[in-house]
Structures are given as structure tokens and as C-alpha cells.
């Protein structure tokens, strides 16, 4: 599994969440949501100062974006692409089957 994050999505995190260099974004499954890869679950995120159980990650502009080992089941063999949709002013998560 890999994580890719667009520069526009990084800008969104900085502007909307106040994310700064040295902080981390943890992606995790949230029950009672929807996603194209897991029925009944959606992808959510939280901001962390010092991530402790980083398994899959990417660093962009001094920010770590990651998934913990215990949350890998959610992705069901898919890669995560985080993009910003300027029409709705929100993040979009896209999933592609890992090779």
C-alpha cells in the first residue's frame, strides 16, 4: 500500500486545519460511513503531534501522513490518493488496487 497526497491537499490541511511542519495526519476507518472499498466505514483523519505506530507513510512539506498497522484492513489491498476538490472545497479520497 502507498499513500499519495496532492500539493493542493497539503495546502488544504495547512489552511483548514492549521497543520504546520512537524505535525502528522493519521488516516483511520470510521464506522457508520461510506466508502467504495468498505461497506459501513468511511476514511477519517486526526492530527497528531508525535505519531507512535506509523506503518505506511509519506512526508510532504515537513508533514507526515500515515496509517497504522491496525487500520490497514480498511484499505483491502488498495492505495490511497488524497486530493483536493476546489468545486466543493473538500478533500477527496481515491482508492486504486495495489499492484
N, C-alpha and C positions, 0 to 999 in steps of 0.2 A: 504494500500500500504506500502511496505517496500523497503528499498534500501540496497543492499549488495555490498560490494566492496572488491575485492581480494587484498591481500597484494602486489602482483605484479603490480596491477593497481595503488595503492598508491605510490609505488616506481616510476612508470612512471610519475605520477603527479609531484613528487619531482624532478626528473631528467630532464624531458622535459619542464616543465612549471615553474620550480623553486619554487614550492609550499613549504612553510615552516609551522611549527607549529603555530597555531593561525589564519591561513588563512582559507577561505571557498571556496568550489566549488559549484556553483549553476547550476543545470541542468534545461534546459528550451527548449521548442519547437522552432524550426527554420523553417520558411516557405521555400518552394522550395527545399525540401529534400526528402529522402525516409526512411521509417521505416516499420517494419512489423505490426505496430498497428495503424498508422495514415497515410493515403494517402496524399502526398503532404507536409509532415512535417518530419523533422529529429530531433534527440535529439542533443543539443549543450550544451556547458558549458562555464561559465565565472568564473573568480576568483574574490572574494570579500574580503575586509578587515573585514567588520562588517556586516554580514547578518541581515536584519531587519524583513523579513516576512517569517521566517522559519516555514514550516508546517510539512513536513516529512523529517527526517534527520538521519544520522548516524555519529558517531565520530570515527575516526581511526587515531592513532598516532598523536593526537592533531589537526587533520584537520576535519572540519565539511563539510559534503557533503549533499546537501539538495535540496528540491523542494519547491517552493512557492505555496500557495493555488490557485492562479490564473492559475497555469500551470498543475494542477492535471488532467484536462480534457484530456491532451495528452496521459496519461497512460491508460485511458479507462479500469480501473479495473485490471491493471497488476502491478506486482512487477518489480523493476529494478535491474538487476545484471550487475555490471561493472567489466569487466575482461580485462586482457592484453594478446594480441596475439603476441607472440615473433616471429612468422614467418613473419608477416607484420609490426611488431614494432609499433602497434597502439592499442588503446583501442577498445573493443568490448562491445556493449550494448546488453544484452539479456533480454527478457521480458517473464514473466510467469504469467498466470492468477492468481490473488489473491484468496486465499481461504476464 
